[in-house]
Amino acid sequence: MSTSTTASVSTHILDTSIGRPAAGVAVRLGARLGHTADWRALGGSATDADGRCKDLPALPEGTTHVRLDFAVEPYFEEQAANQQADAQQDAPATRDSGPAVFFPEVAITFAVVPGEHYHVPLLLNPFGYSVYRGS
């Protein structure tokens, strides 16, 4: 919850390749007090069945910049393993010579002001992503 001296952050992830929330993605939260200050790790969480992180740590007073780090590679590896298990045994194999996911991590950095809440959704697929300030 934001106060008059702090901002607050929430996020959720939608896997646009399947049109469903991305559950079980680890999310780390960092903050800094000024654009030249060092980043401070605040902790993290993981997305629930609805793709939401409901228990991200509170931001320290004076936070001006926030970074959300999403560890998406394990999520997509699990999705690929589930798809292979569901595939028919006699279906031809189609393999790309590249990795299962192009972006193994997604780091989003944004500026905040005290008293505001920032909801930052991540729209994700194995080869791209998009973010925006939600409500």
N, C-alpha and C positions, 0 to 999 in steps of 0.2 A: 504494500500500500504506500502510495506517495504521501509525503507531508509537505509543509510549506518550505522545508529545508532539504528535502530529498526527492528524487524521482523514483519511479518503480518501473519494472520491466516484466513482461510476460511474452510468451511465444507459443506457436504451434506449428506443426509441419503437416503438409498435405503432399502425398506422393501422387503427382499428376499422371504418372505412367499407369497407375491402376485406379485412380480416382478415389483413394481412401487415405485416411490419416496414417502417418508413419509412426508406429509404436516402437518403443524400445531404443530410440536414438539418444545417445548420451549428449548432453548439452552442458558446456562450461560457461561460466559468467566471469567476466573481468571488468575492471573499472580503473579509471585514472582521474586524477584531480588536476586538470589542465592539459592542454595539448602537448606539452613537452615533458610531462611527468611520466614515470614508469608505470607500466600496467601492474595491477594488483589482482591476483586470482582470488575470487570470492567463493568459489565452490561450484557445484553443479547439480544436475538432476538428470532424469531421462524422461522422454515423452511417454505418456500413458496410452491406453487403448484408443483414446480420441486424438492422439497426436499432440497433446498439450503438456506443457511443463507448468505445473501448478505450485511448485515449491522452490522456485529460484530464490537464492539469498537476497536479502535487502541490500540496496546500494548505500554506501557510506555517504555521510553528509559531505557536500562539496564536490561530488562526482560530476564531471563535465562530459566524459566520454565513456561509452560502454561497448564491450565486445562480447558477442555470442559466438561460441565455437561449437559447431555441430559435427559430431563424428559419424558421418553417413556411410562410410565404406562397410562397416560390419552389418548395417541394416540391409544394404543392397546385396551383400554376399549371402545373407540369409534368404532374401527374396529370390535370388538366383537358384539357390539350393532347393527351395520349395517348388519353384517352377520346374526344375529338372525332375524332381520326384513325381510331379503331377503329369509330366509329359508321357506320351505313349512310348512303350518300349521299342516299337518298330519305326518310330518317326525318325527321319534323317536328322543327323546332328548338324546344327549350324553354329559354327564357332567363329568368332571374330578374333583376330590375333591380338587385340588390345585388351586392356583390363575390363572387368565387369562394370566398373564405375569410373568415369573420367575425373570427377572431383571427389577424392576420398574424404576431404574435410571442407566445410563451408564456414568461413569466418566473416561475420558481419559486424562492422564498427559504425557507431552512430553517436551523435552529440545529443545531450540531454540538458534540461533545465529543471531546477527544483520545482516541486509541486505538480509536475506532469507525469502521467502514466504513458508508457510506450509499449504498445503491443506490436510485435514484429513477427508476422507470419512468414514462413519459408515454404515456397512452392517448389517442389523437388522432383527431379527425375534423374536417371542414371547419367545423363549427359548434359544437364543444365539445371539452373535454379533461378528463382526470382524472389525478391523480398520487397516488402513495402511497409509503411507505417499504417497499421490497422487501428481499429477502435476497440 
